[in-house]
Amino acid sequence: MNPLFQQMPVSIFERMSLAAAEHGAVNLGQGFPDFGWPEPLLDLAARLLREGSNQYAPSRGLPALREAICGFYAERQGLAVEPGHVTVTSGATEAIAAVLLSALATGDEAVIVAPAYDAYAPLIRQAGGRVREAALRAPDWRLDEAMLEAALSPATRLLVINNPHNPTGRLFDSEELSAAVAVARRHDLIILADEVWEEVVLCGRPFVSLAALAPERTIKVGSAGKIFSLTGWKIGWAIAPPALAGTIARAHQYLTFASPPNLQAAVAQGLARPEWLEAARADFLRARTRLAGGLEGAGYRLLPSEATYFQCVDLSGLGIAMDDMAFAEMAVREAGVAVIPLSPFYEGAAERGLVRLCFAKADATIDAGIAAMAQARNIACSLAKAGG
């Protein structure tokens, strides 16, 4: 057995979702929505299942979808993208895997910005690379040039930037993104821009793609699953400069080769209807307000949530020093709510008092989660008193 895989921990999402099922808990951990998809897109996909192709699509993706992706980003972000720059993948995580396999040689290093999506580090290692970490710190979660410079070594080849940022909910501003670009240009690094949350921006500030700031060295990863709130469709893509696009496509052809053609065709038509996305954004804002108000009413201190489906809670606001893992395990087991601790998203020194909740849920689920979080707070405070 490959020791690399034997040493990999079970994903924190898998762990908490299994615990939620075991204990019959409200699952505010895993980040999939209960709403937000355009119903006409589902009708279209159902029709295409019968009337469209159900055989292998071209490995790089249906031409209609690649063209639609180019048109979508030209209209929404002002990007000049050609279909030849696009590789359609089975979800954004497969796109990330294809990029890492194509960009890293054995011994190369990649810098991730922690707390980082938990697939990055294992995939870098599977590609033969080594992980280096630049750590954001609460409550501001700001990205700066000195932080990135400190994480580099002569072996660094790639910089992974996730914006909007999961799990913190930050939307990096132009100053932060320009700092990342400056570092990449100074050290001739490729930027892997994981921008899957680009359409779930809830703070009123504009989203700026790294592909607009540094098109010559940025590989942009996107996700129809996040854009349309249909995470199970697993349609993603990587958009790369011409010199890199072919290599990524070759890596992809030996991973999944192709994705469902009927879903690709539906996404192609959906991307031509960006007005479908506005109603979803309004619903996410309303759900965020509902969850945040309930948590604050239960005595929790919240960090700003600018984008994504996620709200971070600062446990130190309870007036106790409780580890995030200990809180999460207690909350699912004794209070009946699953949340995600942030410490597993770090390779090195981690923030230990923060948990993440998903607010893209139905009102009844949010309300049940708030009640359970109130109970978890009471239990945590009782445990602290008993221990003191």
CORQUIJO-V290987 format. One line per field, one symbol per residue. phi: phi as a letter, one per 40 degrees, with the letter a starting at -180 (. if undefined). psi: psi as a letter, one per 20 degrees, with the letter a starting at -180 (. if undefined). A space follows every 10 residues. Layout:
phi=???
psi=???
This chain:
phi=.ccdcccccc dcccdccccc ccbgcccbcc cbccahccdd cccccccccc cccbbdcddc hddccccccc ccccccbgcc bbdccbbcbc gccccccccc cccbbdgcbb cbbccbdccd cccdcccgcb cbbbbcbccc fccbccccdc ccacccbabb bbadcbbcgc bccccccccc ccccccbfbc bcccbccdbb bbbgcccbcc cccaccbbbc bbacdccbgb cccfbbabbb ddcbcccccc cccbbbgabd cccdcccdcc ccbccccccc cccccccccc ccccccccgc bbcdbcagcb bcbcccccgb bbcccccccc cccbbgacbb ccdccbcbcb cbbbbbbcbc bcdccccccc cccccccccc cccccccc
psi=qohghhipqp qhggghhghg ghjkqpnkfq mqqiriqphh hggghgghhg haqjrprqhi qphhghhhgg hghgghjkqn pqhiippprm rhhhgggggg hhhprpiqqp pqoqpqpihg ghhghhijrq pqpppqqqih lqprghgggh iqriiphqpo popqppjhjq oqrhgghhgg gggghhjlqq poookhjhjl pjiiqqppph hhhmhijpop prohghgjkm hihloaqppq qhhhghgghh ghijfigrrp hhhghghghh himihhhghg ghhhgghggg ggggghhjjq pqqqohrajq pqpohhiijq npqhgggggg ghghikppro qhhijqhcpq pjkqqpqpjl rqghggghhg ghhgghgggg hghgghh.
